[in-house]
Amino acid sequence: MAGDARLRITFNPPDCRRAMELDPWASDRIKDYARLRDQFGLGTLTPDAGGLPEGALFRRSIVFAHRGWDLFGRALADGKPTALMTGLMPSGKMHLGHKMLLDQVIAYQRLGTDVFIAVADLEAAATRNLPLDECRDFAVTEYLRHYVALGLEPCQFYFQSERVQVLRLAHQLSHRVNWSKLEALYGFSGSTSLAHANAPLVQAGDILHPQLAEFGGPRPTLVPVGVDQDPHLRLTRDLVAAVRKVRCRQAKDGRIGAFATGNDGIAKLLKDAGKLCAKMGFKKQELNVDYGALYLDDAKAEDVEHIDAALAYVDASHGGFGFMAPSSSYHRLMLGLTGGKMSSSEPDSAIFLADSPSDAQRKVKRAQTTGGATVEEHRKTGGRPLECPVFELYAYHLMDDDTKLKEIHDGCADGSWFCGECKALAGDLLGGFLEGHQSRLVKADTKAFAV
């Protein structure tokens, strides 16, 4: 697009005066993404990042932040093996907020990434008291059918309660985390049930198991999530560091090296690490077995992530798990039509993929907007499109053309485009999308998925 026609969903100005908290099980609206990004140490994911798929969600910076993107993005751009891990909570009807995640999954799948989708039935049972058999039926009929209708091809679609590798891995990882860690990350208290406390460890098992030998072995793995899910990624990345036998990092004195843990076989482990690093071009090496260190004096800080990923293969060859730290990308959470976050538990806040076009149009017509209270006030002050749930419908789902989207944005902002007109057009586009989707839904066949 020409420069004057480009529209990007921009950050709010950062304001770090008050600490922010993330709760993966809450439904609070996040109002300041820039402050959240900075406070939790997320990287900015720009539309020109290497390996990023095409699509409105990416070029408009709706997918806006990351942890460890370069490792995954470089592998994807180079055509090397990659995996993607995501999941669903089988506790509410599928809405456009869920579709936003699936749009990303399908974009990566079309680039050749192996997709794994976990049905979080154990988490649903632990945190929402849902029976496992109901979770299974609901996941297939309410989610998988919609996924197929939206374009998902066969992939690893499974249930937490039935994938023994995930459960075994969760148990093994549990030895590397204590209650204080979980309390700090999730705000757990003495009243938190053990089933709830175990849910993050099962999720860590979900995230890491695509790198087990029977599922493809060590490889860069992406977890695309809403930013409220970041505690799960921080825990999992910490657990990877805890279970690796050898990994690359920058020491306190600034030197970069491969550092080994354990009591047996450290000399052989570091020698094998040195051979691999030499093949990667890092030949100025100093071995100190007593300190469990192989210093790489010609490596730089920006090399650490890729050296560490390569050492995963050495780790695996010496009996370790061989996990690469998972990468993650973060998208903004859709505004609910009634304010707050779009939620399955508040029917009028969300557009469900099973809504009739007339019901969807009714919800849009009643949606809260940011325009002036009167025609005269709106002409004078305009609206705030980037804070409006109806504008988000255009930006996230209904309007791929950046030029037309910018016209709506500018017309709202300068007061020449009125909320009634905006809602009417959004309702018409939404009705057309739902009609097409629901006609495909009737034909959706889930038999190719091993469920």
N, C-alpha and C positions, 0 to 999 in steps of 0.2 A: 504494500500500500504506500501511497505517497506520504511524505512526512506530515503534511497538514491534515491528513485523513486518519492518522493513527490515534487510537484511544487506548490507554492503558489504565487498568484499575489501580490507582495509586494508594500508597500508604497514608494513614493519618500521621501527623507530626508526632515523633516519639516524645513521650513524657514519662520519665523513669522515677518520678517522685514517690510513687506508691508501688509496692511489690505486687506482682500479679501471681495468681496460682492457677494451675491447670488441673481439672478433675475430669478424667475420661468418662465418668458416669454421670456428670452433671449436664444441665441443659442451659447454662448461663450464656448470654450473648457476649461475644468478645468485641470490644469497641475500638481497641487500639492495637493493630497488628504490628506496627513498627516497634512500639515499646515492648510488646511481647517477644518479637524476634530478637531484639537487642538484649533483653533481660535473660533469655534462655540460650543465648549464644548460637542462634540459627544463622546460617548463611543466606544471603539474598540470591534467589534463583531468577536470573534474568532471561528474557525470551531468546537471547542468542547463546545460551549455555550449550555446550557441545553435547550432542546426542538427544536433546530434548525433542519430543515429537512435535508435529505440526498440530494446530488446533487452537480454537479461541481461548480455551482455559489456560494455555501456555503463553500465547503471544500477548494476552491481556494481563498477565501477571496475577491471575486468580490463583494459580499455583505459584506461590510467591517466595517460598523459603525451603531450605534443605539442611540436612546433615550428610556430609560425605558424598555429595552428588558427583564430584569429578570421577571417582572410582567407577561408579555405575555408568555415567554418561560416556566416559571414554571407551569402556568395553562395548557399550551398545553402538557407538559410532564406528568402532573398529570391527564390528560383526562378530565379536567374541561371545561365548555363552553367558547369558544373564538369566536371572529369575526375578519374578515379582510376586510378592506375598501380600494378600489383603484378606479381609474377613467381613462377615456380616453378623449382626445380632438379630436372631430370628424372633423378634418380639413386637414388631409393628409393621404396618403396610409400607411398601416401597414408595418413596416420594422423590421429588426432583433433587433433593440434597443427596440421596443415595445414588441417583443417576450420574451426578457430577463425578463421583468416584469411579463409577463403572466406565464412563467415557474415557477416563485416563487409562484404566486397565486395558480397554480395547485398543487404544492408540499404541500402547507398548506391545501388546500381543501382535499387532500387525507389523511391528518392527522385528519380530522374531523372539521376543522374550517369553520364556516359559512361565505360565501363570499358575499360581496356587491360590485357591480361595477356601478359607476355613469358615465353616459354620460354627460360631461360638456357642454351641449348645451347652457346654459345661459352664461357661460364664453366664449365660442366660439363666441356667438353673441356680447358680450361686448368687447372682445379684438381683434376679427378678422372679425367682421361684417358679420357673416354667418347667413343666415335665419334659423329659428328653424326647419322648415319642412325638409330642406336639411340636417341639422345635424342628424335628426332622421333616415332618409333613409340611409345616409352614414354610421352611426354607426352600423346599422344592417348588411348591405351588405358588408362593408369593414372590420369591426372589429369583430362583433359577430360570423360571419361565420368562420373566421379564428380561433377565440378562440375555437369554437366547434371542428374544425379539429385538433387543437393542444391538445385537451383532456379535456377542461373545461366541467364540469358537470353543470346541471341547478342550478342557484343561483339567488340572487337578482340583476338583471340587470335592471336599471331604468334610467330615464331622469330627470335631475335637474328641468326642467321647469314643470314637472308633479307630482313630489313628494311633496305634500303640507306640509308634516312634516318637510322636509328639509328647505323649504322656511319660514315656521313659526319659526323654530329654528334659522335660520339666522337673522330674525328680532329681536327675543328675545336676541340673543347674541350681536347684534349691540349696545344695550344699555350699554355694558360693554367695549367698545373700543372707542377711540377718534382718530381724524385725525393725531395727533402727533405720535401715536403708528403705524398707517399704513404707515406714511411717513418714520419713522425710519426703519421699516421692509422691505418695498418694494421700497423705493425711490420715492414715489408718489410726484407729484408737483401740482401747481395750475392749470396746464393744463390737469391733469388726469380726465377722465370722471367719473361721479358718478357710472355708470354701471361697469366700470373697478374696481373702489374702492370697490364696493360691492361684487365682485367675491370672494375674500378671505373669506368673511363671509359666503357665500353660501358653499364654500368648508369646512369651519368649521362645518356647518350644516350637510354636507355629512359625515364627519368623525365621528361626535358624534351621529347621529341619529340611528345607529345600537344598541345603548344602551337605546333607548326609550322603554317603556313597550311593545308597540305593535310590536316591532322588536326583542324582546328577553331580554330586561332589562340590567342592569349594568353588564358588563363583560369586561375582558381585550380585547382590540382591537388593532390590528396591522395595520399600514399603511406603506407598502413597497414602496419606492420612489427612484428616482434618487436624488442625494445629492443636486441638484439645487432647489428642492422643499421644503427644510427644513424651509423656512420662514412660510409656511402654518402650519407646525407642531408646531413651536414655538408659533404662534398666538393661535392655538387651545388649546395647553396645558395651556397657560396663561388664556384663557377664562374659561377653566374648573376650575381653581383656583378661578376665579372671581365669578362664579355662585354657587359654593358649599356653603352650610350652615355650614358644619363642615368638617374640614380636618386636617390631621396630618402633622406637620412640626417641624423643629428644631428652637426654638426661638433664639433670639440674645444672650441670656445668656447660650446657649448650651443645655438647657433642651428640651426634646421632649415631645410633648403633642398633644391633640386634641383641636383645637381652633374653636370656633363658632362665627358666625356673625349674625347680626340682632338684633331686640329689643324684640321679643316675643318668649317665649318658650325655652329660652336658657338653663335654669336649666334642663328641661326634656330632651332636646336634648343631653346635656352633660352626663346626667345620663344613657341614652340609649347607648351613645358611651362608657361609662365606663363598662357597662355590656358586650358589645361585646368585648372590649379590654381584659377584665378579662377572657373571654372564650378563647381568643387567647394566654393567659398565662401572660399578663401584669397586675399584680395585685397590684403593688406598685403605688397607684394613689393618687393624691392630687387635689381636686376640688376647683376651685376658680371662682365662678359664676360671680363676679364683673368684672373680667378680661376676662370672656368668655373662660376659660381655664380648661382643665383636663390634669394635668401633669402626664406623665407615666415614673416614675423614673427608672424602670427596662427595658426600651426600649433603643435600640441603634440606631445610625444613619442609619445603614443598614436595620433597621426594618421599617423606615418611609414609604417607598413606598408601602409596603404590608399592613401596618395599614391604610394608606390613602385609598387604594383600598377597604378594608373591610368597612371603614366608608362610602363609597358610598351608601351602603344599608341603613344605618341609615339616611343619607342625604335624600334619596328617601322616606323613611317612614315618614319624617317630611315635606313633600311637596317640597323638592328640586329636582333637575334633577337627582341626583345620578350618575353623570358621573365619571368614572375612567379616569384618564389622558391617552390619547392614547399613545401606544408605536409606535415606528417607526424604520424601518431598511433602510439603505442607500446603494445603489449599485453604482458602477462606471458607468460613461456614456460611451457608445461605441464610439470609434474613428471613424470619417468618413473616407471613403476610399480615399478621396481627401484632408484630413487634416481637423482639426476642429471637431465639433460634428456631428454625423450621424443625418441627417435631412430630413424629407419628402419634404421640399421645394427645396432641392438640389439633384436631382435624381441620379447623379453619386456618391454621397457620401454614399448612402445607398443601401442595398440589400432588396428589397421589397418582401414580401411573394408571390406576384403575378408575379414576374419576371420570365421569362422563364429561364431554365438552361443556355442556351447560352448567354443571356443578363447578367446573374449573373457572369458567367465565364469571360465575356468581362470586366465587372467592376473590378473584382479581378485582372485580368491581368494588368489593368492600374493603380491599386492602388499605392499610395505612400508607400514606405517601408523605413526601416532604415539601409539597407545594404550598403556596399561600392559602390561607383560610378562605379568601374570597378571590374573585377574578381580578379585582383591582389590586389587591395585595400581591397576588401572584405575578401580575404584569410588572409590578414595582420591584419586588425582591427576588422573583424566580424561585426555583426549587433547589434541592441538594440531591442530584441524581445518584451520586455514589453512596448515599445513605438510604436509598429507596428500594424496597423489595421488588417493586414492579420493574424498575430499571435493571435489577439483577436478573430477572427472568429473561430479558433481552440479552444481557451480556453473557450469561452463563449457558443459556439453552436455546433461545429463539432466534437470534440474529447473528449470522456468521459474517455479514458484510460490515467491516469496520467503518466505512464511510457513512452508511445509514445509521449505525449506532452512534456515531459522533454527532450526527444531525439531531438525533433525539436527545443526547446528552446536552448539547449546546442550547437547543430549544427549551429544555426544562430549566437550565441554569439562567437563561436570560429572560424567562417568563413568556416566551412566545408559543410554547408548546404546553398545553394544559393537561392536568391529570386525567380528566375524563377522556380526552382523545388518546392519551397514552394507554390507559386501561383498556379501552375498546380495541386498539390495535393488538395489544398483548393478548387479550382474550381470544381474538380471532386466530392469531398465530398458534396459541396454545391449543385451541380446539382442533386445528388442523394437525398438529403434532400428535395429539392423543388419538384422533381417529386413525391415523396411519399406524401408530404403535399398536393400538388394540386390534387392528386387523392382522398385524403380524403375530400378535400374541396368541391368537386362535390357532395359528399354524406352528407355534413354537414346539419343538421336539427336544426333550431332555434326555432321550435314550442314549445319546452318545457320551453322556457324562456318567462316570462310574459311581452312581449313588444308590 
